[in-house]
Amino acid sequence: INFKDAVGRKFTFPYHLVKSWKSMEELIKQAFLHVDIIGPHIQEGHYDLMGPDGQVILPQVWQYLVQP
């Protein structure tokens, strides 16, 4: 899964590590662990994940929309 964060960094996450919302959320939190200002907001879950077309992906539908 290709992931671009709010500060412009790009990550590639293997599908098997992010196929559940919980595992994706953990990787996102790890990525922002040492990012000033926005990091604490991410740790509290204050963010939206956007799909490639700009649509918001809700946690409840993550497993149905994300595919390898």
Distance bins in CASP14 RR format, pairs under 12 A and 6 or more apart:
PFRMAT RR
TARGET T0000
AUTHOR 0000-0000-0000
RMODE 2
METHOD distances of the structure
MODEL  1
1 10 0 0 0 0 0 1 0 0 0 0 0
1 11 0 0 0 0 1 0 0 0 0 0 0
1 12 1 0 0 1 0 0 0 0 0 0 0
1 13 1 0 1 0 0 0 0 0 0 0 0
1 14 1 0 0 1 0 0 0 0 0 0 0
1 15 1 0 0 1 0 0 0 0 0 0 0
1 16 0 0 0 0 0 1 0 0 0 0 0
1 17 0 0 0 0 1 0 0 0 0 0 0
1 18 1 0 1 0 0 0 0 0 0 0 0
1 19 0 0 0 0 1 0 0 0 0 0 0
1 23 0 0 0 0 0 1 0 0 0 0 0
1 24 1 0 0 1 0 0 0 0 0 0 0
1 27 0 0 0 0 1 0 0 0 0 0 0
1 28 0 0 0 0 0 1 0 0 0 0 0
1 49 0 0 0 0 0 1 0 0 0 0 0
1 51 0 0 0 0 0 1 0 0 0 0 0
1 52 0 0 0 0 0 1 0 0 0 0 0
1 57 0 0 0 0 0 1 0 0 0 0 0
1 62 0 0 0 0 0 1 0 0 0 0 0
1 65 0 0 0 0 0 1 0 0 0 0 0
1 66 1 0 0 1 0 0 0 0 0 0 0
1 67 0 0 0 0 1 0 0 0 0 0 0
1 68 0 0 0 0 1 0 0 0 0 0 0
2 9 0 0 0 0 0 1 0 0 0 0 0
2 10 1 0 0 1 0 0 0 0 0 0 0
2 11 1 0 0 1 0 0 0 0 0 0 0
2 12 1 0 1 0 0 0 0 0 0 0 0
2 13 0 0 0 0 1 0 0 0 0 0 0
2 14 0 0 0 0 0 1 0 0 0 0 0
2 15 0 0 0 0 0 1 0 0 0 0 0
2 18 0 0 0 0 0 1 0 0 0 0 0
2 50 0 0 0 0 0 1 0 0 0 0 0
2 51 0 0 0 0 0 1 0 0 0 0 0
2 52 0 0 0 0 1 0 0 0 0 0 0
2 66 0 0 0 0 0 1 0 0 0 0 0
2 68 0 0 0 0 0 1 0 0 0 0 0
3 9 0 0 0 0 1 0 0 0 0 0 0
3 10 1 0 0 1 0 0 0 0 0 0 0
3 11 1 0 1 0 0 0 0 0 0 0 0
3 12 1 0 0 1 0 0 0 0 0 0 0
3 13 1 0 1 0 0 0 0 0 0 0 0
3 14 0 0 0 0 0 1 0 0 0 0 0
3 15 0 0 0 0 0 1 0 0 0 0 0
3 17 0 0 0 0 0 1 0 0 0 0 0
3 18 0 0 0 0 1 0 0 0 0 0 0
3 24 0 0 0 0 1 0 0 0 0 0 0
3 27 0 0 0 0 1 0 0 0 0 0 0
3 28 1 0 0 1 0 0 0 0 0 0 0
3 30 0 0 0 0 0 1 0 0 0 0 0
3 31 0 0 0 0 1 0 0 0 0 0 0
3 32 0 0 0 0 0 1 0 0 0 0 0
3 47 0 0 0 0 0 1 0 0 0 0 0
3 49 0 0 0 0 1 0 0 0 0 0 0
3 50 0 0 0 0 0 1 0 0 0 0 0
3 51 0 0 0 0 0 1 0 0 0 0 0
3 52 0 0 0 0 0 1 0 0 0 0 0
3 57 0 0 0 0 0 1 0 0 0 0 0
3 66 0 0 0 0 0 1 0 0 0 0 0
4 10 1 0 1 0 0 0 0 0 0 0 0
4 11 1 0 0 1 0 0 0 0 0 0 0
4 12 0 0 0 0 0 1 0 0 0 0 0
4 13 0 0 0 0 0 1 0 0 0 0 0
4 28 0 0 0 0 0 1 0 0 0 0 0
4 31 0 0 0 0 0 1 0 0 0 0 0
4 49 0 0 0 0 0 1 0 0 0 0 0
4 50 0 0 0 0 1 0 0 0 0 0 0
4 51 0 0 0 0 0 1 0 0 0 0 0
4 52 0 0 0 0 1 0 0 0 0 0 0
4 54 0 0 0 0 0 1 0 0 0 0 0
5 11 1 0 0 1 0 0 0 0 0 0 0
5 13 0 0 0 0 0 1 0 0 0 0 0
5 27 0 0 0 0 0 1 0 0 0 0 0
5 28 1 0 0 1 0 0 0 0 0 0 0
5 29 0 0 0 0 0 1 0 0 0 0 0
5 30 0 0 0 0 0 1 0 0 0 0 0
5 31 1 0 0 1 0 0 0 0 0 0 0
5 32 1 0 0 1 0 0 0 0 0 0 0
5 35 0 0 0 0 1 0 0 0 0 0 0
5 38 0 0 0 0 1 0 0 0 0 0 0
5 39 0 0 0 0 0 1 0 0 0 0 0
5 42 0 0 0 0 1 0 0 0 0 0 0
5 47 0 0 0 0 1 0 0 0 0 0 0
5 48 0 0 0 0 0 1 0 0 0 0 0
5 49 0 0 0 0 0 1 0 0 0 0 0
5 50 0 0 0 0 0 1 0 0 0 0 0
6 28 0 0 0 0 0 1 0 0 0 0 0
6 31 0 0 0 0 0 1 0 0 0 0 0
6 32 0 0 0 0 1 0 0 0 0 0 0
6 35 0 0 0 0 1 0 0 0 0 0 0
6 37 0 0 0 0 0 1 0 0 0 0 0
6 38 1 0 0 1 0 0 0 0 0 0 0
6 39 0 0 0 0 1 0 0 0 0 0 0
6 41 0 0 0 0 1 0 0 0 0 0 0
6 42 0 0 0 0 1 0 0 0 0 0 0
6 46 0 0 0 0 0 1 0 0 0 0 0
6 47 1 0 0 1 0 0 0 0 0 0 0
6 48 0 0 0 0 1 0 0 0 0 0 0
6 49 0 0 0 0 0 1 0 0 0 0 0
6 50 0 0 0 0 1 0 0 0 0 0 0
7 31 0 0 0 0 1 0 0 0 0 0 0
7 32 0 0 0 0 1 0 0 0 0 0 0
7 34 0 0 0 0 0 1 0 0 0 0 0
7 35 1 0 0 1 0 0 0 0 0 0 0
7 36 0 0 0 0 1 0 0 0 0 0 0
7 37 0 0 0 0 1 0 0 0 0 0 0
7 38 1 0 0 1 0 0 0 0 0 0 0
7 39 0 0 0 0 1 0 0 0 0 0 0
7 42 0 0 0 0 0 1 0 0 0 0 0
7 47 0 0 0 0 0 1 0 0 0 0 0
8 31 0 0 0 0 0 1 0 0 0 0 0
8 32 0 0 0 0 0 1 0 0 0 0 0
8 35 0 0 0 0 0 1 0 0 0 0 0
8 38 0 0 0 0 0 1 0 0 0 0 0
9 28 0 0 0 0 0 1 0 0 0 0 0
9 31 1 0 0 1 0 0 0 0 0 0 0
9 32 0 0 0 0 1 0 0 0 0 0 0
9 34 0 0 0 0 0 1 0 0 0 0 0
9 35 0 0 0 0 1 0 0 0 0 0 0
9 38 0 0 0 0 0 1 0 0 0 0 0
10 31 0 0 0 0 0 1 0 0 0 0 0
11 17 0 0 0 0 0 1 0 0 0 0 0
11 18 0 0 0 0 0 1 0 0 0 0 0
11 24 0 0 0 0 0 1 0 0 0 0 0
11 27 1 0 0 1 0 0 0 0 0 0 0
11 28 0 0 0 0 1 0 0 0 0 0 0
11 30 0 0 0 0 0 1 0 0 0 0 0
11 31 1 0 0 1 0 0 0 0 0 0 0
11 32 0 0 0 0 0 1 0 0 0 0 0
12 18 0 0 0 0 0 1 0 0 0 0 0
12 27 0 0 0 0 0 1 0 0 0 0 0
12 31 0 0 0 0 0 1 0 0 0 0 0
13 19 0 0 0 0 1 0 0 0 0 0 0
13 23 0 0 0 0 1 0 0 0 0 0 0
13 24 1 0 0 1 0 0 0 0 0 0 0
13 25 0 0 0 0 0 1 0 0 0 0 0
13 26 0 0 0 0 0 1 0 0 0 0 0
13 27 1 0 1 0 0 0 0 0 0 0 0
13 28 0 0 0 0 1 0 0 0 0 0 0
13 30 0 0 0 0 0 1 0 0 0 0 0
13 31 0 0 0 0 1 0 0 0 0 0 0
13 49 0 0 0 0 0 1 0 0 0 0 0
13 66 0 0 0 0 0 1 0 0 0 0 0
13 68 0 0 0 0 0 1 0 0 0 0 0
14 23 0 0 0 0 0 1 0 0 0 0 0
14 24 0 0 0 0 0 1 0 0 0 0 0
14 27 0 0 0 0 0 1 0 0 0 0 0
14 66 0 0 0 0 0 1 0 0 0 0 0
14 68 0 0 0 0 1 0 0 0 0 0 0
15 23 0 0 0 0 0 1 0 0 0 0 0
15 24 0 0 0 0 0 1 0 0 0 0 0
15 63 0 0 0 0 0 1 0 0 0 0 0
15 66 1 0 0 1 0 0 0 0 0 0 0
15 67 1 0 0 1 0 0 0 0 0 0 0
15 68 1 0 1 0 0 0 0 0 0 0 0
16 23 0 0 0 0 1 0 0 0 0 0 0
16 24 0 0 0 0 0 1 0 0 0 0 0
16 66 0 0 0 0 0 1 0 0 0 0 0
16 67 0 0 0 0 0 1 0 0 0 0 0
16 68 0 0 0 0 1 0 0 0 0 0 0
17 23 1 0 1 0 0 0 0 0 0 0 0
17 24 0 0 0 0 1 0 0 0 0 0 0
17 25 0 0 0 0 0 1 0 0 0 0 0
17 26 0 0 0 0 1 0 0 0 0 0 0
17 27 1 0 0 1 0 0 0 0 0 0 0
17 28 0 0 0 0 0 1 0 0 0 0 0
17 30 0 0 0 0 0 1 0 0 0 0 0
17 66 0 0 0 0 0 1 0 0 0 0 0
17 68 0 0 0 0 0 1 0 0 0 0 0
18 24 1 0 1 0 0 0 0 0 0 0 0
18 25 0 0 0 0 1 0 0 0 0 0 0
18 26 0 0 0 0 1 0 0 0 0 0 0
18 27 1 0 0 1 0 0 0 0 0 0 0
18 28 0 0 0 0 1 0 0 0 0 0 0
18 30 0 0 0 0 0 1 0 0 0 0 0
18 31 0 0 0 0 0 1 0 0 0 0 0
18 49 0 0 0 0 0 1 0 0 0 0 0
18 57 0 0 0 0 0 1 0 0 0 0 0
18 62 0 0 0 0 1 0 0 0 0 0 0
18 63 0 0 0 0 0 1 0 0 0 0 0
18 65 0 0 0 0 0 1 0 0 0 0 0
18 66 1 0 0 1 0 0 0 0 0 0 0
18 67 0 0 0 0 0 1 0 0 0 0 0
18 68 0 0 0 0 0 1 0 0 0 0 0
19 27 0 0 0 0 0 1 0 0 0 0 0
19 62 0 0 0 0 1 0 0 0 0 0 0
19 63 1 0 0 1 0 0 0 0 0 0 0
19 64 0 0 0 0 0 1 0 0 0 0 0
19 65 0 0 0 0 0 1 0 0 0 0 0
19 66 1 0 0 1 0 0 0 0 0 0 0
19 67 0 0 0 0 1 0 0 0 0 0 0
19 68 0 0 0 0 1 0 0 0 0 0 0
20 26 0 0 0 0 1 0 0 0 0 0 0
20 27 0 0 0 0 0 1 0 0 0 0 0
20 59 0 0 0 0 1 0 0 0 0 0 0
20 60 0 0 0 0 0 1 0 0 0 0 0
20 62 1 0 0 1 0 0 0 0 0 0 0
20 63 1 0 0 1 0 0 0 0 0 0 0
20 64 0 0 0 0 0 1 0 0 0 0 0
20 66 0 0 0 0 1 0 0 0 0 0 0
21 27 0 0 0 0 0 1 0 0 0 0 0
21 28 0 0 0 0 0 1 0 0 0 0 0
21 45 0 0 0 0 0 1 0 0 0 0 0
21 49 0 0 0 0 1 0 0 0 0 0 0
21 57 0 0 0 0 1 0 0 0 0 0 0
21 58 0 0 0 0 1 0 0 0 0 0 0
21 59 1 0 1 0 0 0 0 0 0 0 0
21 60 1 0 0 1 0 0 0 0 0 0 0
21 61 0 0 0 0 1 0 0 0 0 0 0
21 62 1 0 1 0 0 0 0 0 0 0 0
21 63 1 0 0 1 0 0 0 0 0 0 0
21 64 0 0 0 0 0 1 0 0 0 0 0
21 65 0 0 0 0 0 1 0 0 0 0 0
21 66 0 0 0 0 1 0 0 0 0 0 0
22 28 0 0 0 0 0 1 0 0 0 0 0
22 29 0 0 0 0 0 1 0 0 0 0 0
22 59 0 0 0 0 1 0 0 0 0 0 0
22 62 0 0 0 0 1 0 0 0 0 0 0
22 63 0 0 0 0 1 0 0 0 0 0 0
23 29 0 0 0 0 0 1 0 0 0 0 0
23 30 0 0 0 0 0 1 0 0 0 0 0
23 59 0 0 0 0 0 1 0 0 0 0 0
23 62 0 0 0 0 1 0 0 0 0 0 0
23 63 0 0 0 0 0 1 0 0 0 0 0
23 66 0 0 0 0 0 1 0 0 0 0 0
24 30 0 0 0 0 0 1 0 0 0 0 0
24 31 0 0 0 0 0 1 0 0 0 0 0
24 45 0 0 0 0 0 1 0 0 0 0 0
24 47 0 0 0 0 0 1 0 0 0 0 0
24 49 1 0 0 1 0 0 0 0 0 0 0
24 57 0 0 0 0 1 0 0 0 0 0 0
24 59 0 0 0 0 1 0 0 0 0 0 0
24 62 1 0 0 1 0 0 0 0 0 0 0
24 63 0 0 0 0 1 0 0 0 0 0 0
24 65 0 0 0 0 0 1 0 0 0 0 0
24 66 1 0 0 1 0 0 0 0 0 0 0
25 31 0 0 0 0 0 1 0 0 0 0 0
25 32 0 0 0 0 0 1 0 0 0 0 0
25 42 0 0 0 0 1 0 0 0 0 0 0
25 43 0 0 0 0 0 1 0 0 0 0 0
25 44 0 0 0 0 0 1 0 0 0 0 0
25 45 1 0 0 1 0 0 0 0 0 0 0
25 47 0 0 0 0 1 0 0 0 0 0 0
25 49 0 0 0 0 1 0 0 0 0 0 0
25 57 0 0 0 0 0 1 0 0 0 0 0
25 59 1 0 0 1 0 0 0 0 0 0 0
25 62 0 0 0 0 1 0 0 0 0 0 0
26 32 0 0 0 0 0 1 0 0 0 0 0
26 33 0 0 0 0 0 1 0 0 0 0 0
26 42 0 0 0 0 0 1 0 0 0 0 0
26 43 0 0 0 0 0 1 0 0 0 0 0
26 45 0 0 0 0 0 1 0 0 0 0 0
27 33 0 0 0 0 0 1 0 0 0 0 0
27 42 0 0 0 0 0 1 0 0 0 0 0
27 49 0 0 0 0 0 1 0 0 0 0 0
28 35 0 0 0 0 0 1 0 0 0 0 0
28 38 0 0 0 0 0 1 0 0 0 0 0
28 39 0 0 0 0 0 1 0 0 0 0 0
28 41 0 0 0 0 0 1 0 0 0 0 0
28 42 1 0 0 1 0 0 0 0 0 0 0
28 43 0 0 0 0 1 0 0 0 0 0 0
28 44 0 0 0 0 0 1 0 0 0 0 0
28 45 0 0 0 0 1 0 0 0 0 0 0
28 46 0 0 0 0 0 1 0 0 0 0 0
28 47 1 0 0 1 0 0 0 0 0 0 0
28 48 0 0 0 0 0 1 0 0 0 0 0
28 49 1 0 0 1 0 0 0 0 0 0 0
28 59 0 0 0 0 0 1 0 0 0 0 0
28 62 0 0 0 0 0 1 0 0 0 0 0
29 35 0 0 0 0 0 1 0 0 0 0 0
29 39 0 0 0 0 1 0 0 0 0 0 0
29 40 0 0 0 0 0 1 0 0 0 0 0
29 41 0 0 0 0 0 1 0 0 0 0 0
29 42 1 0 0 1 0 0 0 0 0 0 0
29 43 1 0 1 0 0 0 0 0 0 0 0
29 44 0 0 0 0 1 0 0 0 0 0 0
29 45 0 0 0 0 1 0 0 0 0 0 0
29 46 0 0 0 0 0 1 0 0 0 0 0
29 47 0 0 0 0 1 0 0 0 0 0 0
30 39 0 0 0 0 0 1 0 0 0 0 0
30 42 0 0 0 0 1 0 0 0 0 0 0
30 43 0 0 0 0 0 1 0 0 0 0 0
31 38 0 0 0 0 0 1 0 0 0 0 0
31 39 0 0 0 0 1 0 0 0 0 0 0
31 42 0 0 0 0 1 0 0 0 0 0 0
31 43 0 0 0 0 0 1 0 0 0 0 0
31 47 0 0 0 0 0 1 0 0 0 0 0
32 38 1 0 0 1 0 0 0 0 0 0 0
32 39 1 0 1 0 0 0 0 0 0 0 0
32 40 0 0 0 0 1 0 0 0 0 0 0
32 41 0 0 0 0 1 0 0 0 0 0 0
32 42 1 1 0 0 0 0 0 0 0 0 0
32 43 1 0 0 1 0 0 0 0 0 0 0
32 44 0 0 0 0 0 1 0 0 0 0 0
32 45 0 0 0 0 1 0 0 0 0 0 0
32 46 0 0 0 0 0 1 0 0 0 0 0
32 47 0 0 0 0 1 0 0 0 0 0 0
33 39 1 0 0 1 0 0 0 0 0 0 0
33 40 0 0 0 0 0 1 0 0 0 0 0
33 42 0 0 0 0 1 0 0 0 0 0 0
33 43 1 0 0 1 0 0 0 0 0 0 0
34 40 0 0 0 0 0 1 0 0 0 0 0
34 42 0 0 0 0 0 1 0 0 0 0 0
34 43 0 0 0 0 0 1 0 0 0 0 0
35 41 0 0 0 0 1 0 0 0 0 0 0
35 42 1 0 0 1 0 0 0 0 0 0 0
35 43 0 0 0 0 1 0 0 0 0 0 0
35 47 0 0 0 0 0 1 0 0 0 0 0
36 42 0 0 0 0 0 1 0 0 0 0 0
38 44 0 0 0 0 0 1 0 0 0 0 0
38 45 0 0 0 0 0 1 0 0 0 0 0
38 46 0 0 0 0 1 0 0 0 0 0 0
38 47 0 0 0 0 1 0 0 0 0 0 0
39 45 0 0 0 0 1 0 0 0 0 0 0
39 46 0 0 0 0 1 0 0 0 0 0 0
39 47 0 0 0 0 1 0 0 0 0 0 0
40 46 0 0 0 0 1 0 0 0 0 0 0
40 47 0 0 0 0 0 1 0 0 0 0 0
41 47 1 0 0 1 0 0 0 0 0 0 0
41 48 0 0 0 0 0 1 0 0 0 0 0
42 48 0 0 0 0 0 1 0 0 0 0 0
42 49 0 0 0 0 0 1 0 0 0 0 0
45 59 0 0 0 0 1 0 0 0 0 0 0
47 56 0 0 0 0 0 1 0 0 0 0 0
47 57 0 0 0 0 0 1 0 0 0 0 0
47 59 0 0 0 0 0 1 0 0 0 0 0
48 54 0 0 0 0 1 0 0 0 0 0 0
48 55 0 0 0 0 1 0 0 0 0 0 0
48 56 1 0 1 0 0 0 0 0 0 0 0
48 57 1 0 0 1 0 0 0 0 0 0 0
48 58 0 0 0 0 1 0 0 0 0 0 0
48 59 0 0 0 0 0 1 0 0 0 0 0
48 62 0 0 0 0 0 1 0 0 0 0 0
49 55 0 0 0 0 1 0 0 0 0 0 0
49 56 1 0 0 1 0 0 0 0 0 0 0
49 57 1 0 1 0 0 0 0 0 0 0 0
49 58 0 0 0 0 1 0 0 0 0 0 0
49 59 0 0 0 0 1 0 0 0 0 0 0
49 61 0 0 0 0 0 1 0 0 0 0 0
49 62 1 0 0 1 0 0 0 0 0 0 0
49 65 0 0 0 0 1 0 0 0 0 0 0
49 66 0 0 0 0 1 0 0 0 0 0 0
50 56 1 0 0 1 0 0 0 0 0 0 0
50 57 1 0 0 1 0 0 0 0 0 0 0
50 58 0 0 0 0 0 1 0 0 0 0 0
50 65 0 0 0 0 0 1 0 0 0 0 0
51 57 1 0 1 0 0 0 0 0 0 0 0
51 58 0 0 0 0 0 1 0 0 0 0 0
51 61 0 0 0 0 0 1 0 0 0 0 0
51 62 0 0 0 0 0 1 0 0 0 0 0
51 65 0 0 0 0 1 0 0 0 0 0 0
51 66 0 0 0 0 1 0 0 0 0 0 0
52 65 0 0 0 0 0 1 0 0 0 0 0
52 66 0 0 0 0 0 1 0 0 0 0 0
53 65 0 0 0 0 0 1 0 0 0 0 0
55 61 0 0 0 0 0 1 0 0 0 0 0
55 65 0 0 0 0 1 0 0 0 0 0 0
56 62 0 0 0 0 0 1 0 0 0 0 0
56 65 0 0 0 0 0 1 0 0 0 0 0
57 63 0 0 0 0 0 1 0 0 0 0 0
57 64 0 0 0 0 1 0 0 0 0 0 0
57 65 1 0 1 0 0 0 0 0 0 0 0
57 66 1 0 0 1 0 0 0 0 0 0 0
58 64 0 0 0 0 0 1 0 0 0 0 0
58 65 0 0 0 0 1 0 0 0 0 0 0
58 66 0 0 0 0 0 1 0 0 0 0 0
59 65 0 0 0 0 0 1 0 0 0 0 0
59 66 0 0 0 0 0 1 0 0 0 0 0
END
